[in-house]
């Protein structure tokens, strides 16, 4: 089969995988923010609430991506994938902070908008590609 035909067949699969990845991120964000908000309203110190929400969101995102988005349950050990996911997430946090700073303090964009723009750029430009190619790579590289 010619390379063009392989890419043509792989494109819809990759688009579906990308959409599923965004659904996973949305579910994880809902869990993160929901738990954080619930804990704050329940009287838990906001830093502990924020950290608890972030951890719950990360565990959710990792799990959904491992077993549903990338179907990577048998490709590598859980520990290896979790370590890679943690590295990608830590880098994403640094990238988001730096880009947010540049947008808010450098370009004087409103704080909320600047952070949303920064996290969207990092999510689409860093997180998804790194999850797809590094954390949960396919057995066969098709693209």
C-alpha positions in Angstrom: 0.0 0.0 0.0 1.4 3.4 -0.9 2.4 5.9 1.8 -0.4 8.3 0.7 -3.0 5.6 1.1 -1.7 4.7 4.6 -1.8 8.4 5.7 -5.3 8.8 4.2 -6.6 5.8 6.2 -4.7 6.9 9.4 -6.1 10.5 9.3 -9.6 9.7 10.6 -8.2 7.5 13.3 -5.8 10.2 14.4 -8.6 12.8 14.4 -10.7 10.5 16.5 -7.8 10.0 18.9 -7.2 13.7 19.1 -10.9 14.4 19.9 -10.9 11.6 22.5 -7.8 13.2 24.0 -9.6 16.5 24.4 -12.6 14.7 26.0 -10.2 13.1 28.5 -8.7 16.5 29.3 -12.2 18.0 29.8 -13.2 15.1 32.1 -10.0 15.5 34.1 -10.4 19.3 34.4 -14.0 18.8 35.6 -12.8 16.4 38.3 -9.9 18.8 39.2 -12.1 21.9 39.5 -15.0 20.0 41.1 -13.0 18.4 43.8 -11.1 21.6 44.5 -14.3 23.7 44.7 -16.0 21.1 46.9 -13.0 20.9 49.3 -12.8 24.7 49.5 -16.5 25.0 50.3 -16.0 22.2 52.8 -13.4 24.3 54.7 -10.2 22.7 53.4 -7.3 25.1 53.0 -7.3 26.3 49.4 -3.7 25.1 48.7 -4.5 21.6 49.8 -7.7 21.7 47.9 -6.0 22.9 44.7 -3.3 20.2 45.0 -5.9 17.5 45.7 -7.9 18.6 42.6 -4.7 18.7 40.5 -3.7 15.2 41.6 -7.2 13.7 41.0 -7.3 15.4 37.6 -3.9 14.1 36.6 -4.7 10.5 37.7 -8.0 10.7 35.8 -6.4 12.1 32.6 -3.6 9.5 32.7 -6.0 6.6 33.2 -8.5 7.7 30.5 -5.7 8.3 28.0 -3.9 5.0 28.8 -6.9 2.8 28.5 -9.3 4.6 26.2 -7.6 7.3 24.1 -4.3 5.5 23.2 -5.2 1.9 24.2 -1.8 1.6 25.7 -2.5 -0.8 28.5 0.0 -3.5 27.3 2.7 -1.4 25.6 4.8 -0.3 28.6 4.7 -0.7 32.3 2.4 1.5 34.3 5.3 2.9 36.2 7.2 3.9 33.1 4.2 5.5 31.5 3.3 7.3 34.8 6.9 8.7 35.1 6.8 9.9 31.5 3.3 11.5 32.1 4.6 13.2 35.3 7.6 14.6 33.3 5.4 15.9 30.5 3.0 17.4 33.1 5.7 19.2 35.0 7.1 20.6 31.8 3.6 21.7 30.7 3.2 23.5 34.1 6.4 25.4 33.5 5.6 26.3 29.9 2.1 27.5 30.9 3.5 29.6 33.7 6.1 31.2 31.4 3.7 31.8 28.6 1.1 33.2 31.0 3.6 35.6 32.4 4.6 36.7 28.9 1.0 37.3 27.9 -0.2 38.9 31.1 2.8 40.9 32.2 4.4 41.4 28.8 1.5 42.0 26.5 -0.9 43.2 29.3 -3.6 40.7 28.4 -6.3 40.2 31.1 -5.1 37.6 33.6 -7.9 35.1 33.1 -7.7 35.4 29.3 -3.9 35.2 29.3 -3.8 32.0 31.3 -6.6 30.4 29.2 -4.7 31.2 26.0 -1.4 29.9 27.5 -2.9 26.7 28.8 -4.7 26.1 25.4 -1.5 26.6 23.5 0.4 24.3 25.8 -2.4 21.7 25.8 -2.7 21.5 22.0 1.0 22.2 21.2 2.8 20.3 23.9 0.5 17.9 25.9 -1.3 16.1 23.2 1.8 15.5 21.0 3.9 14.4 23.9 1.2 12.1 25.2 0.7 10.7 21.7 4.4 10.2 20.8 6.3 9.9 24.1 4.0 8.8 26.9 1.7 6.4 25.0 3.5 5.7 21.7 2.0 3.4 19.1 3.7 0.1 18.5 4.0 1.1 14.9 4.8 4.7 14.0 2.3 5.6 11.3 2.9 9.4 11.2 
